[in-house]
């Protein structure tokens, strides 16, 4: 006959076992969940980068169901390059940029001091672009990707066009809006002490590209960045996800309606 104490022991053991199995199942489900890898390479003040950030990416990011199937990151460097003796030091032009990428990025030239030692960085749209890019990197470093995406959405929006706001004023306005109890001294310290390091890091992680916005989905450049969501949904379908997120189901219905209208029009 099993004692009362033994019953409690067996019950407790069973609960622990079930909890462990549940956690293991959750981990397994999470590890098996298909993800589409999206990387965005851009720069502040670039009109089409701003369009991607505010009109294309933000609706995707705000869809929490769809976001759950995306591995996203952004690198704010774009078409910038360091001034060098061999390639030139601005003002910005695509020939100098191509030279710098060839000599300093594509050839893995860690030993060439001239690649990153210059005090001058050439930005396509001027100093404000570079400063905002650094602030975006600092926000991501200090507060994480979620806040960085929201900050970038604010900074690349209409407030960017206010001539009365320099990069720091823009940062302070947007950070106050999106980050609870924001630590402004920490951001200033990051900008002053880590800014150049973050720029070099972003430069090294930006692949050679024809222009920006440069969007890679599963490592392949997308021809039209306005089709980002459709491409993500297509890849989730190919990965066997069923059912698809609601956003992808609506995309499929829109495509079918468009395709059907084309068939009727040609009949």
C-alpha positions in Angstrom: 0.0 0.0 0.0 1.4 3.4 -1.0 1.6 5.9 1.8 0.1 9.4 1.7 3.6 10.9 1.6 4.5 8.7 -1.3 1.4 9.9 -3.2 2.5 13.5 -2.8 6.0 12.6 -3.9 4.8 10.9 -7.1 2.4 13.8 -7.8 5.2 16.3 -7.4 7.5 14.2 -9.6 4.8 14.0 -12.3 4.3 17.7 -12.3 8.0 18.4 -12.6 8.2 15.9 -15.5 5.3 17.4 -17.3 6.7 20.9 -16.9 10.0 19.8 -18.3 8.4 18.1 -21.2 6.3 21.2 -21.9 9.4 23.4 -21.9 11.3 21.0 -24.1 8.3 20.9 -26.5 8.2 24.7 -26.6 11.9 24.9 -27.3 11.5 22.3 -30.0 8.6 24.3 -31.6 10.5 27.5 -31.4 13.6 25.9 -32.9 11.5 24.4 -35.7 9.7 27.6 -36.5 10.6 28.8 -40.0 12.3 32.2 -40.2 13.0 34.4 -43.2 16.2 36.3 -42.8 15.9 40.0 -43.8 18.8 42.5 -43.8 18.4 46.1 -44.7 21.4 48.3 -45.6 20.7 52.0 -45.8 21.5 55.5 -44.7 19.7 58.4 -43.1 18.2 61.1 -45.4 18.2 58.8 -48.5 14.7 59.2 -49.9 14.1 55.6 -50.9 15.6 54.3 -47.7 13.1 56.5 -45.8 10.3 55.0 -47.9 11.4 51.5 -47.1 11.7 52.3 -43.3 8.4 54.2 -43.0 6.1 52.7 -45.7 7.4 49.2 -46.4 9.0 47.8 -43.2 7.0 49.5 -40.4 3.7 47.7 -41.3 5.6 44.4 -41.4 7.3 45.1 -38.1 4.0 46.1 -36.4 2.4 42.8 -37.4 3.5 40.7 -34.5 2.2 37.5 -36.0 4.2 38.0 -39.2 7.3 39.4 -37.3 7.5 36.1 -35.4 8.6 34.4 -38.6 11.3 37.0 -39.5 14.9 37.3 -38.5 15.6 41.0 -39.1 18.4 43.4 -38.7 19.5 46.8 -40.2 22.9 48.3 -40.7 23.0 52.1 -41.0 26.0 52.8 -43.3 24.7 52.7 -46.8 26.9 54.5 -49.4 29.3 56.1 -47.0 33.1 55.5 -47.1 36.2 56.5 -45.4 38.6 59.0 -47.1 41.8 57.4 -48.3 44.8 58.5 -50.2 44.3 55.9 -52.9 40.6 56.4 -53.5 40.0 60.0 -52.5 38.3 62.0 -49.8 35.1 63.4 -51.3 32.9 65.1 -51.9 30.8 62.0 -52.4 31.0 60.2 -55.8 30.3 56.6 -56.7 33.8 56.1 -58.3 35.5 56.8 -55.0 33.0 54.6 -53.1 33.6 51.7 -55.5 37.4 52.1 -55.1 37.1 52.1 -51.3 34.9 49.0 -51.3 37.3 47.2 -53.6 40.3 48.0 -51.6 39.0 48.0 -48.1 36.0 45.7 -47.9 36.1 43.1 -50.7 39.8 42.3 -50.2 39.6 41.8 -46.4 42.3 44.4 -45.8 42.4 44.4 -42.0 46.1 45.4 -42.1 45.6 48.5 -44.3 45.4 51.4 -41.8 44.5 53.8 -44.5 41.1 52.1 -44.9 39.6 53.2 -41.6 42.1 55.6 -39.9 41.0 58.8 -41.6 39.1 61.4 -39.5 37.0 62.0 -42.6 34.0 59.9 -43.5 32.3 60.8 -46.8 28.5 60.7 -46.5 26.3 60.9 -49.5 23.9 63.3 -48.0 26.2 65.2 -45.6 27.1 65.2 -41.9 23.6 64.9 -40.6 23.2 61.6 -42.4 26.3 60.2 -40.7 25.3 61.5 -37.2 21.8 60.1 -37.4 23.3 56.7 -38.6 25.5 56.7 -35.5 22.6 57.5 -33.2 20.6 54.7 -34.8 23.5 52.3 -34.1 23.8 53.6 -30.5 20.1 53.1 -29.8 20.3 49.5 -31.1 23.4 48.8 -29.0 22.0 50.3 -25.8 18.3 49.5 -26.0 18.0 46.6 -28.5 16.6 46.1 -31.9 12.9 46.7 -31.1 13.5 50.2 -29.8 16.0 50.9 -32.6 13.4 50.0 -35.3 10.9 52.4 -33.7 13.5 55.1 -33.3 14.5 54.8 -36.9 10.9 54.9 -38.0 10.6 58.2 -36.2 13.9 59.7 -37.2 13.4 58.8 -40.9 9.9 60.3 -40.9 8.7 63.8 -41.3 10.8 65.1 -38.4 13.9 64.5 -40.5 12.7 67.3 -42.8 12.6 69.9 -40.1 15.6 72.1 -40.8 15.5 73.4 -37.2 16.4 70.0 -35.9 20.0 68.9 -36.2 21.0 65.3 -35.7 21.1 65.5 -31.9 17.8 67.4 -31.6 16.2 64.8 -33.9 17.7 62.0 -31.7 16.4 63.6 -28.5 12.9 64.1 -29.9 12.5 60.6 -31.3 14.2 58.8 -28.4 11.9 60.6 -25.9 8.9 59.4 -28.0 9.8 55.7 -28.3 12.0 54.8 -25.3 10.6 54.9 -21.8 12.8 56.6 -19.3 15.5 57.1 -22.0 19.0 57.6 -20.8 20.3 60.6 -22.8 23.8 60.7 -21.2 24.3 57.1 -22.2 23.4 57.9 -25.8 25.7 60.9 -25.8 28.5 58.8 -24.4 28.0 56.1 -27.0 28.0 58.7 -29.8 31.2 60.4 -28.5 33.2 57.3 -27.5 31.8 54.5 -29.6 30.6 56.3 -32.7 33.7 55.7 -34.9 33.9 52.0 -33.8 30.3 51.5 -34.7 30.8 53.1 -38.1 33.8 50.8 -38.8 31.7 47.8 -37.7 28.8 48.8 -39.9 31.1 49.5 -42.9 32.7 46.0 -42.5 29.2 44.4 -42.4 27.8 46.2 -45.4 28.4 44.2 -48.6 29.2 45.8 -51.9 26.0 47.1 -53.4 24.8 49.1 -56.4 22.8 51.6 -54.2 20.5 51.9 -51.3 18.1 50.8 -49.9 19.8 47.4 -50.3 17.6 44.7 -49.0 18.7 41.1 -48.7 16.1 38.3 -48.1 17.6 35.0 -47.4 20.9 36.4 -48.6 19.6 37.4 -52.0 19.0 41.0 -53.1 15.4 41.9 -53.8 14.8 43.8 -57.1 12.0 45.9 -55.8 12.0 46.7 -52.1 8.3 47.5 -52.2 7.7 43.8 -52.6 9.4 42.8 -49.4 6.3 41.4 -47.7 5.2 39.4 -50.7 8.7 37.9 -50.9 8.7 37.0 -47.2 5.3 35.3 -47.6 6.4 33.4 -50.7 9.4 32.1 -48.8 7.3 31.1 -45.8 5.1 29.1 -48.2 8.2 27.4 -49.7 9.4 26.6 -46.2 6.1 24.7 -45.6 4.5 27.0 -43.1 0.8 26.1 -42.8 -1.3 28.0 -41.9 0.4 31.2 -43.1 0.2 34.4 -41.0 -3.0 36.4 -41.8 -0.9 39.1 -43.6 0.3 36.5 -46.0 -3.1 35.0 -46.6 -4.4 38.5 -47.5 -1.4 38.9 -49.9 -2.3 35.6 -51.6 -5.9 36.7 -52.0 -4.8 40.0 -53.5 -2.5 38.2 -55.9 -5.3 35.8 -57.0 -7.7 38.7 -57.6 -5.0 40.6 -59.6 -4.2 37.4 -61.6 -7.9 36.7 -62.2 -8.5 40.3 -63.4 -5.6 39.9 -65.9 -7.1 36.7 -67.3 -10.6 38.3 -67.6 -9.0 41.3 -69.3 -7.2 39.2 -71.9 -10.2 37.1 -72.6 
